[in-house]
Amino acid sequence: MLLNVNASREEVGSAVEKVTTVFPTDGFWMDAKGNLYLSDIPHNAVTRRSPDGRIEQIVVDSRLQWPDTFAEGPDGAIYISASHINESPIFNEGKSTRTQPCGVFKFKP
């Protein structure tokens, strides 16, 4: 629908489907099995929505501060960045509170 330059706003709007209601998220990934992985910012976590609609946290780690971008490796492992945006000056009265570099983490769903 988004590629149809002749579609009206109403047609595009009616084609949008709400999938779920969730927490603040900054990144997501869908695997070949239809699982949707969401960065779970408030919980330093990765949450999965399965094709049947179940939602569950599958990774929780304090190092996943502001989990962000996902990618999937050829072996099915999923990689996610921890951006630490919450430590940037905008959230800390103009001063950076970063004490460590950002990281990329890997997990097998």
Secondary structure, DSSP 8 states (H G I E B T S, - for coil): -TT-TT--HHHHHHH-------S--S-EEE-TTS-EEEEEGGGTEEEEE-TTS-EEEEEE-TT-SSEEEEEE-TTS-EEEEE--GGGSGGGTTT-----S--EEEEE--
